[in-house]
Amino acid sequence: MAEHEESSGGVPPLDEEAAWAAIVAGYGQEPPDPPGSRPFRPIENLMLPEEDVQPEPPAAAPTAALGSSVVFAPGVGLGPRDHAPAGPEDEDPAAEASDEGHFVPPEPPELPPADTTAKFAWLAVVGGPVLLLVAVLLQWDMTWWLTTLGIGGFLGGFATLVARMSSDPDDGDDPGRGAVV
């Protein structure tokens, strides 16, 4: 403790206990404005010139300290966690008969059939890396045909899918250039 009492430059040591006591005593109170600062202007007076603004009288001290909270007994304050959804016994059977505003989406159209080339291309894109992963996990020897089948299958399937993509700008109804008048 002797090393803390000696200070360089003649500055007295900081009394931590007194500093903490001052912080605890001032909890919940707003510190005073520094000297020379202008008072806060309410929004109603923002358009007035500086000399016409009258400072507001200080407000009454709040009844509860800042940072406090109100606690309700269980069941008193009904909040979102106190809500219970309506069960089947709470529903009105007459209301189910007149279900006018209920939206039922139409069945989606069936997907177009995929051609054989696209099926094999997707099999190669997915199957090539899966084959290499299985070979690593089962500690197979990486022979030339296994590596060629895995990497070549992936690259060949990917190239096939990219080459078969539609590149015709007039294909389809959507021009893709914004609003059409």
For each residue, the residues with C-beta under 8 A, 3 or more apart:
1: 4 5
2: 5 6
3: 6
4: 1 13
5: 1 2 13
6: 2 3
7: 10 11 12 13
8: 11
9:
10: 7
11: 7 8
12: 7
13: 4 5 7
14: 19
15: 18 19
16: 19 20
17: 20 21
18: 15 21 22
19: 14 15 16 22 23
20: 16 17 23 24
21: 17 18 24 25
22: 18 19 25 26
23: 19 20 26 27
24: 20 21 27
25: 21 22
26: 22 23 29 31
27: 23 24 65 67
28: 65 66 67 68
29: 26 66
30: 66
31: 26
32:
33: 37 39
34: 37
35:
36:
37: 33 34
38: 41
39: 33 55 56
40:
41: 38 45 46 53
42: 45 46 56
43: 46
44:
45: 41 42 48 52 53
46: 41 42 43
47:
48: 45 52 53
49: 52 53
50: 53
51:
52: 45 48 49
53: 41 45 48 49 50
54:
55: 39
56: 39 42 59
57:
58:
59: 56
60:
61:
62: 65 66
63:
64: 68
65: 27 28 62 68
66: 28 29 30 62
67: 27 28
68: 28 64 65
69:
70:
71:
72: 76 77
73: 76
74:
75: 78 82
76: 72 73
77: 72 82
78: 75 82 83
79: 82 83
80: 83
81:
82: 75 77 78 79
83: 78 79 80
84:
85:
86: 90 91
87: 90 91
88: 91
89:
90: 86 87
91: 86 87 88 95 96
92: 95 96
93: 96 97
94: 97 98
95: 91 92 98 99
96: 91 92 93 99
97: 93 94
98: 94 95
99: 95 96 102
100:
101:
102: 99
103:
104:
105:
106:
107:
108:
109:
110:
111:
112:
113:
114: 118 119
115: 118 119
116: 119 120
117: 120 121 160 164
118: 114 115 121 122 161 164
119: 114 115 116 122 123
120: 116 117 123 124 157 160
121: 117 118 124 125 156 157 158 160 161 164
122: 118 119 125 126 157 161
123: 119 120 126 127 157
124: 120 121 127 128 153 154 156 157 160
125: 121 122 128 153 154 157 158 161
126: 122 123 129 130
127: 123 124 130 131 153
128: 124 125 131 132 149 150 151 152 153 154 155 157
129: 126 132 133 150 154
130: 126 127 133 134
131: 127 128 134 135 146 149 150 153
132: 128 129 135 136 146 147 150 151
133: 129 130 136 137
134: 130 131 137 138 140
135: 131 132 138 140 142 146 150
136: 132 133 139 140
137: 133 134
138: 134 135
139: 136
140: 134 135 136 146
141: 146
142: 135 146 147
143: 146 147
144: 147 148
145: 148 149
146: 131 132 135 140 141 142 143 149 150
147: 132 142 143 144 150 151
148: 144 145 151 152
149: 128 131 145 146 152 153
150: 128 129 131 132 135 146 147 153 154
151: 128 132 147 148 154 155
152: 128 148 149 155 156
153: 124 125 127 128 131 149 150 156 157
154: 124 125 128 129 150 151 157 158
155: 128 151 152 158 159
156: 121 124 152 153 159 160
157: 120 121 122 123 124 125 128 153 154 160 161
158: 121 125 154 155 161 162
159: 155 156 162 163
160: 117 120 121 124 156 157 163 164
161: 118 121 122 125 157 158 164 165
162: 158 159 165
163: 159 160
164: 117 118 121 160 161
165: 161 162
166: 171
167:
168: 171
169: 176
170:
171: 166 168
172:
173:
174:
175: 180
176: 169
177: 180
178:
179:
180: 175 177
181:
